[in-house]
Amino acid sequence: MQKVNLCDACSKEKGVQDPTGFALADLLLGIGAAEEIEKGGKVPLRAHRVGELSDRMRNLNESLQKAVAEENYETAASLRDQIKQLESELTS
């Protein structure tokens, strides 16, 4: 057995047909498709919602820390309650 690396054109010219082989163009198209999905491809509605809720949770936690540091406990309590509500939404 001898392994020979051929380009697509040369392999067709020689009559080589390897069902496990793939074209470089197919590989590159696959990589491009993955990048396109990362840039702004469709995202399932639930995943999008979880992302939004996570961002909101992070903002609420930052606000809570600020309120506690400023000794604004009434605001802190309200933020704590909002965070608990959001946590229940994330787990359901």
N, C-alpha and C positions, 0 to 999 in steps of 0.2 A: 504494500500500500504506500502511496506517495501523496503527500499533501501539496497542492499547488494553489496559490492565491491568484485568482483572475478577476479582472474587472467584469462588469456585466456584459459589455459588448464582446469581450474576448471569450467569455464562457459560452455565449450564444453561438459565436463563430465556431468554437470547438465542439459544440453540441453537448455541453455539460449541463445537466439539469439536476440540481441538488434541492430536494424539497425542504431541507432544513436551512438552506441559505437564505439570505435576504439582501435586498439592494440597499446601498448606502443612502440613496435618496429616501427610501422608506424610513430608515432610521432617523434621518434628519427631519423628515416631516413629523415623525412622532415626537421628537424633542421640541420642535416648534409648537406643536399642538399643546404640549404640557405647559410651555411658557405662556401661551395664549390663555389657557385656563387660569393660570396664576394671576395674570394681569387683570382679568375681569370676566372670566367665564361664568356661566350660570352656576349659582350656588343654591342648594336646596333651601327652601323657605325656613325650615327649622334651624339649619345651621346659621343662616343670616340672622334670624331672631336671637339665637343664643349669642352671637357676636355682638349684637346691639345691646343686649342685656348685660353682657360682661363689661362693655365699655361704660354703661351707665353705673354698674356696680363699682367700677374703679373710680369714677368721678364722685360718687356718693361717699366712698371711703376716704377720699382725699378731703372732701368737704367736712366729713366727720372729724378727721384729725385736726383740721384747722379750727373747727368750732370748739373742740376740747382744749386746744392750746390757748384759745382766746377766752376760755372759761364761759362760753356761751352754751350752757347746759340744756336750755330749752330747745335750741336749734339742734344740738347734738342728739337729744332724745328723739326728735322728729326724724332726723337722718337715720338713726339706728333702726327705727320702725320701718322706714322705707327700705333699708338694706335687708331686713328680715323678710319683708314682703317679696322683694326681688329674689332672694335666695329660694323662697318657696316656689316661685315661678320657674327658676332655673332647674330645680330638681324634679319638677312635674313634667 
